[in-house]
Amino acid sequence: MQFTRNPSSIAGALKKIGGLTAGSRITNVHAEEASHFFFGNGMGKGFSAKMDDMLATHPPLQERIKRMEPDFDGKLPSLDAAAVSQAQQKAAEKEGVGGLVSGFVPGRPAAAPAAPPPPPASPAPPRTVDVDPGRIAETVGTLDQEHLELAASFVARLPAALREAVRDPSGACAVVFGLLLDRDPAPRRHQMDELQSTVAPAVHEETAKLGPALEHCPVEARLPLVDLALPALRRLSEPQHRVFRSAVEGLIAADAKLSLFEFTLQRVLLRHLEPHFHPTRPPVVAYGSLRAVSRQTSLLLSILAHAGQARPDGAAQAFARGAQHLADTRATASLLPFEQCGLADLDRALATLVQSSPAMKRRLIEACAATIAFDKRVTIQ
């Protein structure tokens, strides 16, 4: 309702969902994997209690409708699922898109997607790839079948405990906390003691319980796990979010060092949660070229070059490859020494670069991709 500004239409949709006499049931064998998209329990009354627990965070349907229509009397229309589906099917076929909805006719199983490939027997070595920086920029924010198959394969390899945890706000908090725990036992105990004094006992216990699963989780799964946890984290109350953010900051500060992973995780959380809990106006475009932000641009590419290359000459070559994509942006890019590439400086640089025009952001993405993959080796780091 917040984004559409159309409460009557959304309330009407919820009334129809609530008024279906037979309900709607998704019979596909992979239905549970998409259950977070559903308005209700799409697997029927026989589905396990965990789905009911997950949906318990939603107010009752009538209450949700009443929030949009204060004069709603609580009465739902009596609708026949088959008739509704048939009408929708005819309308879709009339528009020439029948194939998009035919798999979801009540009582008719949708075609099962291909099974994900089996998990690898051992961690894969660094990938050797031919990267087209322009193609990378074009695919930002888009999905194709290869992306979907990769995502399904990735989720299938996650430990079941983590797949369950990220659906629940408390479990999602515990996953993030667990990702920030030190591998060394001594500082880890200190972090857990500090956490115990900050968060609810149940969250502390869940963090400890998920520890083994997170330790055995592939390193390439760490940031995607945070992405999976974001929808549940948005369901925290504002006071709960304050506690969560304070706990994250405490875990990061516990060893008085800031790793690249900790920095990245914190940026992801700030980027996706702060606007939700504290809405602000989006940044305005202040830079139509990159000339005025040459220092910030140089810092970004320098950090990527140093992070991806162990030798100074390799970092210089990687930087030069990325800088080629900025030739007509009026930026004067120069490689900064490793000692001048602090993460606090990068934080400030990103806050400035976000004010660049969309065209300049695209060129930055191309330059970043070229810097990372100049030697055709892409590592998790």
Secondary structure, 3 states (H helix, E strand, C coil): CCCCCCHHHHHHHHHHHHHECCCCCCCCCCHHHHHHHCCCCCCCCCCCHHHHHHHCCCCCHHHHHHHHCCCCCCCCCCECHHHHHHHHHHHHHHHCCHHHHHHHCCCCCCCCCCCCCCCCCCCCCCEECCCCHHHHHHHCCCCCHHHHHHHHHHHHHCCHHHHHHCCCHHHHHHHHHHHCCCCCHHHHHHHHHHHHCCCCHHHHHHHHHHHHHHHCCCHHHHHHHHHHHHHHHCCCCHHHHHHHHHHHHHHHHCCCCCCHHHHHHHHHHHHHHHHHHCCCCCCCCCECCCHHHHHHHHHHHHHHHHHHCCCHHHHHHHHHHHHHHHCCCCCCCCCCCHHHCCHHHHHHHHHHHCCECHHHHHHHHHHHHHHHCCCCEECCC
